[in-house]
Amino acid sequence: MTDYSNKRYGTRTHEMMKDVLFHPEAGAPDVHYHMVRGGKDLRNITIWEPGKVGNEYIKTYGHYHVGNIEETYWIIYGEGITIAQKRVVGADGEPIDDEIEEIRIVRVKAGDAVFMPQGWAHAAVNIGDTFFVTADDSPVNFEDVDPSSLPGHADYEPIKKMRGMAYYIVEENGQPTLVKNPTYKKIPEAQIENWDPSFSPKA
C-alpha cells in the first residue's frame, strides 16, 4: 500500500481566500480552514476556524466537481450552514457561471448529513464559536500536484470568477443572514432552511 501520509494535510489561508470574500480587505485569521484528505475510503476531514472576516462567517472557498461526482457532508462537530447551487445550462449545453437555477442553504449541526448532487457547487460556513468539523466522501487522486489544497476533481475557477457563491452569509444582529453576490446576473430567492432528513444521502 502506497504511503500518502505526507500529502494529506493542507490549509486555506486568508490570502488564498481573498478572491471570494465579501470584504476581502477586512482582518481575519491567518488560516480559515484545515483539510485532511483521505478520499472515499478514509474520508476527508475539514476543520473551520471560528470567527469572521468583517461580518462574514469563515467559509470554504466553494467549488463545482469535475465529472459526475456526488458528495455527502457528515457534520461531526459544531454548527454551520451549507450552501449548494446549480447553474443554468445554456442552449449550447454549457453551464452559465453567472446564472443560478437552483440553490439550497441549510443550517446544520453535529449528527446531520447533507447530500450534494452531481453538478452542484457547494461550500459551508462556521456560524458557531467553536471549530466546525465535517467529513466527506469526495475522491482524491494523491498523484495530483497538490491533492490536499487543490484536488483535481474540484473546479474552483467559476467560483473565483464570480467572487464567491451566489450568496454571502454574514452576521447581522447576531444572526446569520443572506446577502446576494452582485457579480451574478441571476440568483433565485433563498432562505436559510433548518435541516431535515430529506437532505441526507439517498438510499
FENSULLIN-V250119 format. One record per backbone hydrogen bond with DSSP energy under -1.0 kcal/mol. CO is the residue of the C=O (numbers start at 1). NH is the residue of the N-H. If there is no record, write none. Layout:
co:CO nh:NH
co:CO nh:NH
This chain:
co:4 nh:7
co:8 nh:37
co:10 nh:35
co:12 nh:32
co:12 nh:33
co:13 nh:17
co:17 nh:20
co:23 nh:26
co:30 nh:14
co:32 nh:49
co:33 nh:12
co:34 nh:47
co:35 nh:10
co:36 nh:45
co:38 nh:42
co:39 nh:43
co:44 nh:136
co:45 nh:36
co:46 nh:134
co:47 nh:34
co:48 nh:132
co:51 nh:58
co:53 nh:56
co:55 nh:171
co:56 nh:53
co:58 nh:126
co:63 nh:122
co:64 nh:155
co:67 nh:69
co:71 nh:116
co:73 nh:114
co:74 nh:135
co:75 nh:111
co:77 nh:133
co:78 nh:110
co:79 nh:127
co:80 nh:108
co:81 nh:125
co:82 nh:106
co:83 nh:123
co:84 nh:104
co:85 nh:121
co:86 nh:101
co:86 nh:102
co:88 nh:96
co:90 nh:93
co:94 nh:90
co:96 nh:99
co:98 nh:185
co:98 nh:186
co:99 nh:88
co:102 nh:86
co:104 nh:84
co:105 nh:193
co:106 nh:82
co:107 nh:195
co:108 nh:80
co:109 nh:112
co:112 nh:75
co:114 nh:73
co:116 nh:71
co:117 nh:120
co:121 nh:85
co:122 nh:63
co:123 nh:83
co:124 nh:60
co:125 nh:81
co:132 nh:48
co:133 nh:76
co:133 nh:77
co:134 nh:46
co:135 nh:74
co:136 nh:44
co:141 nh:144
co:146 nh:150
co:151 nh:154
co:153 nh:66
co:155 nh:64
co:156 nh:160
co:157 nh:161
co:158 nh:162
co:159 nh:164
co:160 nh:163
co:166 nh:181
co:168 nh:179
co:169 nh:57
co:170 nh:177
co:172 nh:175
co:175 nh:172
co:177 nh:170
co:179 nh:168
co:181 nh:184
co:186 nh:100
co:193 nh:107
co:196 nh:199
co:197 nh:200
co:199 nh:115
